[in-house]
Amino acid sequence: DYLRGIDLFNAGYYWEAHEAWEGLWTVCGRTGPIAVFLQALIALTAAGLKLRVGNAFGVTAHARRADWLLEDVIREAGPH
């Protein structure tokens, strides 16, 4: 489902990608670094949908949320 979501997202099927990743998010218990990473991907699908309808504010808001979530994942991973 993860790779399917990537393919869907890359093809512009944002809602379908959202559904694929939301299922994984639910399966992993909606907590922890994997869940946060999936939430970031889901936020990017929302940004894609907002872009499609010309909602610049929505694009920005969802993209920022994705950025914050990815920053959380990086912090959780610790130093490399």
N, C-alpha and C positions, 0 to 999 in steps of 0.2 A: 504493500500500500504506500510505503514511503516513496519508492521509486516511481510508482504509478502517479503519485501526487506531483512529483517533479516533472514528469512528462506532461501531465495535464496543465500544470502551471506554465511551462515553457511554450505550450501550444495556445495559451490564452484562455484555457478553460478554468477560470479562477474558482468558480463555485464548486466545480467537481473536484478540484485539488483541495479546496477547503474541506469537503466532505471526506476525502481520503485521509487527510491528516487529522481531522477531528476524531475519526474513529480510533486512530493510533493514540491520540492524546487521552481519550477515554480509557483505552486498554492499559495505558501505563499509569493510571490512577490520578492523572491531572496534577501530579506533584513531582518535584525533582527536576534535575537539569534536562532530561530528555523531554519532559512535558513542557518546560519553559521554551526549549528550542522549537518544539512543534507549535506552541502558541505564537512564536515569532513568525513561523511560516504561515500560519493561519492569518495573522495580521497582514502579511504581505498579500495574501489573496484578497483580503478586504480592500487594500490599497489599489490592487489591480481593478477590482470592480468599480471603485470610486473613480479611477482614471477613465474607465470606459464610459462613464456617464458624465464626465466633465466636472466632477466635484473636487476642485483643487484642495479645499480645506480637508475633505475626507481622506484624500491621498496623503496629505502631509501628516494628519493625525495618526493614521494607521501605520505609515512608514516610521514615524517617530516611536510608536509603541513597539514595533518590531525591533528597532534599534536598541531601545531600552532593554527589551527582553534578551536580545543577543548579548548585550553587555553583561547582564546577569549570568548568562551561561559562561561567558569568559571568566568572570570573577569566580564562579563556582569551580571552574576547572583549575584555578590556581596558577602559580607560576610554572613556566615551562622550562 
